[in-house]
């Protein structure tokens, strides 16, 4: 079974799961269009015996940029209890392939300038990508600003970048900003209100 087929199967399972819909629609507040567009999944019945330990967890597909939206990686996460009024993916595992999705940008297609706006939001959390997409914004998930590869900057050459960070990684953010300056990429910062202690959000 291909990754595209796995993603489709787990998305169908999510569509039929009250628990999954409660998490994505009620918990994260996502619209059905974002739920469908990002093929958000849930493992109710593993499509492979090796996926059994991820039963009852969410599945996030990583797709290529372009009209084909080919799935290149899947991530599964255990859903943690609601903390501080927020939901998160909790502990993340990699299903297949074995190469880590931490080396990939989530929702990479949004790195390319759109017809409506050139602004793209750069965040570290998958949930924040989905929330911004829910608001009609273009957003990508970086697997930790400290892991930003120099060549990724080429993707943002014609975009106006908004860097969302919580001031917890000043050196990584400063290095990213310096890279964008060298490449003459326009950027601004957005620093949200501090999250209450105990809330844990996973990086893309």
C-alpha positions, 0 to 999 in steps of 0.5 A: 500500500502506498503512502497516498493510499494509507493517507486516504484510508486514515482520512476516511477513518477520521471522517467516520470517527466521533473521537477524531472529529471531536479533536479536529473539528470541535477541539482545534476548531477546524472547518470541514474544508481544512479537514478535507484539504489536509487529509487529516487522519485517524487510526481506528483500524491500522492498515498495516500490522506495524501501525497497531501501536498508533491505534487511536492517534491522529495522522498528519500527511506531509504532501509535495507542492503542486497539483498532485499533492503526493504524500511523502511522509506520515506522522502519528501522534498520541492525543494528550489531555486538554491543557490550559484550554488548548489541544495539541498532538502530544508525542509524535511518531513517524510511521513510514518512510523511516526518514524523519519528517523533521527534515521536511516543511509541513504544508510546503505548497504554501511557501510559494506565493499565491495569487491573492497574497504573498504573505506566508506565516512561518510557525513551528507547530502543525496545529498552528498551521492548521489554525492559520489555514482555517483563517484563510492564511497561507502558513507552513510548519518548520521542524524547529527554527534551529533546523531551518536549512539554508536552501529552504530560503529559496522557497520564500524568495517572492514571499513576505514572511511572518515569523511566529515565535514565543521567544524561547529560541532566540538564537535560532530565530536570530539565525533565521532572520539573518539568513532571510536578510542575506537573501533579501527576503522581507519578514516581520515577527509575531510574538504571541501571548505566553502559553501557560506552563504545562502546555506542550505543543509539538514542532512540525 
